[in-house]
Amino acid sequence: MDFGRINSFAQVEYALPADHKSLAKVLGGAKAKDPKLYAGGVMWADEGFKGLIYPEKAKAADYVKYYAKQFNTIELNATHYRIPDADTFKRWYDVAPAGFKFCPKVNQEISHAGNLLPMLSFHNQCNDLFQLLRDKLGTCFMQLPPQFGTSRLNELLEFLDHSDLRNLAIELRHESWYRQEAELNQLCNYLYKNGMSLIITDTPGRRDVLHMRLTDKTAMLRFNANNDHPTDRTRMDEWVQRFKTWFDHGLEELYFFMHSPDQRFMPQLVSYLIRQMQQVCGISIAPPVIRQNTEPETLF
């Protein structure tokens, strides 16, 4: 995720804003009986995972199987660029273990169209394919492009009215959403009434997108890390404290997706998050098993 990525971290104010005043009403106040944490990355097809979290001789066709053994969710960016056929979705379902969640990203032909409404038919066809993931289908999400501002609010609401995809989260990037509270409030009220979510993105170069609003008891955070720079872990520490507050007040599901320029840092960052969530929130899932390099150092 290049959105909001910067090269220098020294001048960034990383402290999280306060939660929006609506959060207490959305979450309800009573801790859920069995809160869920889903934590993972944004791709399984990375050669750097071989020998790290995959077998050394893993074949590309088996990456999804090995990934799903290590994590319990995936931000399925592949669907943003191309919609696989039905057999592919069925194969993904078959190789992933019980409890795994795929979170497909809405195809860019839809989300980045000049007008969303003519794309409804294709959008609903895509949804039919997503449903082949059955109980392993998590929250889907639509990333609206940087040029999609509040002037298109009514278009977005009409699109959502006619969408067959109900377990949906929306990501907003245009600055106008964070300057014009009335329009953002209108969208959030719609999402709240329809059981949809508003994605929170934590990226160093765009602190305004930390709106700290929840519209559902499912939250999704896209976290833009910096190859395990020390600030990555201090930022996650603050998030873990915030997640504890949310879970204590009724959050039922949390999706945490780790982005990093070099994907080889993703497993150790996710592992750190999982350990902190266990310690602070008492929510435990299996961390990835990261293989250590046992080869002797080359001297000559």
N, C-alpha and C positions, 0 to 999 in steps of 0.2 A: 504494500500500500504506500504509494508515493505522496498521497494527500497529506499536507501539513508536515512533510519530512524536512528537516533542516540539517545543516552540517555542524553548527555550533550550538551547544546546549547551555552555555554559561549564563545567558541573559533570560532564560525562560523561567517564568513563575509557574512551578508545577503543582502548587497546592490546589486541591480540589475545591470547587465552589460549594456552598451550602446546598442541601437538597431543596428542590422546589416545594413550596408550601402545600401542594396537592398530594405529596407522596403518602402522607398518613392515611388519607381517604382511599387512595388507590390500593394500598397494601392491607388496610383493614385493622392492623394493630395486633393481631394474634399470630403467634409463630406457627408456621405450617408443620404438620406432623412429620412429613418426610421430604424436606427440601432437597432439591437436586442441583448438583454442580456438573456442568459440561464444559470441559476445557480442552482446547486443541489448537491446531494450526489451520493453515489456509490452502495447503496442497499436500498431496502424497507423492507426486511425481518429482522428486528432487534427488538427483544423483548423490548429493552429499549425505543423504540418510543411509546409504549403503555402508555397512560396517559401523554405523553409529547407533541407529535404532532398527535397521533392517539387516538381514544376513549379507555378508560380503558379496555373495553371488546372486543376490535377488534379481529376478527378472521384472521388467517394467510391468508386465501383465499382472504381477502379483503384488505390486506396491500397495494397492488398496487393501488387500488382505493383511499385509504386515502393518500398515498404518493403523487399521482398525483394532489390531491386537494391542497397540500401544496407547491409544487415546479413545475417548468415548464420544467424540464428535469431530466434525470437519466443517469448516466454512467452505462450502462447495462452490468455489469460484469458477470452476469449469463450465457450469451451466450459464454463466454470464456471457461467455464467448461462443459456445455451441451447445445446442440441446442434443444430448445423446438419444439413441433409439431406445425402444422399450426393453429390448433384450439386455442392454447395458444396465439400465436401472434395476432390472430383475437380478442380474449377476451381482451388482453391488449389494443388494439386499441379502442375497444368499451368503456372501463371503463375510459380511459384518456380523459380529456376535450380538446376542440379545442385549438390549439396552443402549446400543450405539445409536447416535442421532446424526443424520445428514441434514445440513442446513443449506439448501440450494439458493443461489443468488439469481434473481430474476434476469433474464436475458437482456443484453444491452440493446437489442433491436426494439425492446419494449420500453425499458427505463430511460433510454437516451433518445427516444423518438421526439420529433418536433411537436407531436400531439399524441398523448397517450391513448385517446379514445379509439382511433382506428386500429389499435393494436390489441384490443380486448379479445378478439377471437383467437389470435395466436397465444396470448397470455393464458387463456383458459385451456388451450390445447397443451401448453407446457404444464399447467397444473395437473392435467390428467396423467401425464407421465410422472410427475413428482409423487402422485398418490400410489404409484407402484412400489414405493419405498415403505408403504404401510406403517406399521408401528415404529419403524426406524426413521420416519420423517420428522425432523425437528422443526423449529421455527424457520420459515423461509424469509428472505429479506430482499428489499428493493432499494438499491443505491441510486438516488436521484443525482443527476450530474451537477457540476458547479454552477451551470447557467440556469438551473431550475429554481426560480425564486417564488416569492409569495404571490406574484401576479398570476401564477398558474394554480392557485389553491383550489378554485372551483373545479378545474379540470381534473385535479388529483382526486378530489372527493367523489366526483362522478365516476371516475375510473374505479375507485375502490368499491363504490356502490354496486358495480356490475362485475366485480371480480369474483371468481369462484374460489380463489385462494384466500382463506380466512386466517390461517395461522401465519400472519405476515408481520414483518417489522420494516419500518421505513427509516432510511438514512438521509438526512438533509445536509447539504453542503453550502448552499448559497448563503451569503452573509445576511441577506434580508430577513431570513427566518429568525435570526438572533437580534435583529434591530426592531422588528415590528411584532411586538408581543401579542397583539390582538389576533393576527393571522396564525401564529403558532399556537395560541390558546384554542382557536377554533379547530385546528387540526388535531390537537391533543384530546379535546373533548370527543371528537369523532372516533379516534382510535380507542379511547377509553370505553365508549359505549358499544364498540364493535369487537372488543377483545383483541385488539392489535397493539403492537409495541412500537416504540420510538427508539431507534438505536442510539447509543451513546458512543462517541468516538473519542479516544484519548490519543491525540497526536501533538507533538511539541509545537508545531508552527501554526496551529489554529485552536487556541484555547477557548474561543467563543463557542465551539461546538459541544463543549461540556455543559449541556443544558440542564443536567441533573433532574430530569423529569422521567417518571415512569407512568405509563398509561395502562399497564397490565401487571399481573403478578409473575410474568416472565420478563426478565431483563436480558439484553444482549449488549455486550461491550466489545468493541473492536479496538485493540490496544496496539499502538504503533511503537515498537521497541527500537533500540539502537544497538543491536549486536551485543547485548549484555553489558552495555555501559553502566556504571554504578547507579545512574539515575533510574535505570529500568527497574531495579529492585526496590529502591526507595519509593518510586511511584506505585508499584504493586503493593507494597506494605500499606500505603494509605488507602488504596482501593480495598484491601482485605478488611480493614477496619470499617470502611463504609458498607461493604457487603454484610458484615456482621449486623450492623444496624438494620439493614434492609431485611435480612432473614429473620431477625428478632421481631420485626414488625409485620411479617406476613409474606415476604417474597417466597415464591414456590420453586422457580427455576431460574438459574443463571447460566447464560452462555458466555464464555470468555474465549475470544479468538486472538491468538498471538501473531502479530506481523513483525518481521524483522528483515532488514535488507539481505542478510545472509541467513538462509533458512536453517543452517546447521546449528544456530544458536537457539532456535525455537524450542527443541525438546527440553533443554536445561532450564529455560525460562518458565515453561509450563510446569515442569517439575517443581520449581521453586514456589510458584503460585499454589500448587496443590498442597505442598507441605505447610505453607502458611495458612491456607484455608482449614486444614485439619487442626492445626494448633490453635487458631483464633476462633474459628466458627464451629469446630467439631464436625465438619462435613468432610467425609473421606472418600476419595476415589483412588484407584491405583495410578501412581505416576508412571511415566514411560521408563522403560529399562534402557539406560544409556550404556553402551559398551565402551569400556576404557581401552585406549590404545596400549597394548602390551608389547608391541614390537620394540626391540632395543634401539637406542638412539644410533643413528648412522654417524660414525666418526670419520670415515674417509670417503 
